Amino acid sequence: MSGAPSVVLRPLEADDRDQLLAWRNLPEIARWMYSDHVITPQEHARWFAGALADPRRRYWIIEANGLPVGLANLYDLAPEHSRTAWAYYLADPSTRGQGIGAFVEYWVIEHVFGELGLNKLWCEVLIGNEAVWRLHEGFGFRREALFRQHVRKDGELTDVVGLGLLASDWAATREASRARLAARGFELPA
């Protein structure tokens, strides 16, 4: 086994508020978000309160080797439609390239189809964030949409890729995904 980092996703807590504001305003994170402006403490406080209270959202802090390095979340959680959307980011640049994003992807997929028992996980990714939409495709996500000129970034309209993964898609790709992560040294629950 290689020395893969120890990765844990723990539920978001009130004490995480200031860290999240700092992360959300990092240029390398903000460039892939739908909004372009600097998020004020007041705006963030409203968003954070909603994040903790909204039953249609779930948030986790991604920790690598015991340190907080990013955020993963579900939103538009709709059990009545057996689906949810998701997003994540790694805020600490030193964590990139270690397979942490792939581990988070696996963990969230397992949570959605296993623990929550939903049928569909979907997401939207700016077209320029090719590394992320290709990562999703590597886990079995299929491109379901191209939202043309969907978001204004840096004053320019840009396209957004819509991707979806069904429980049946995951059943077909799960073992190969597990094997790739295990080969990198990640410990995965049975």
Protein Blocks (a to p, Z undefined) as FASTA:
>chain_A
ZZddcdddddddfklmmmmmmmmmpmklmmmmmbfbdcdfklmmmmmmmmmmmmkbccdd
ddeehiafbdcddehiafknopacdddddfblklgonlmmmmmmmmmmmmmmmmnopabd
cddddfklmmlmmmmmmnopacfbdcehkbccehiacddddddddfklmmmmmmmmmmmm
mmnopacdZZ
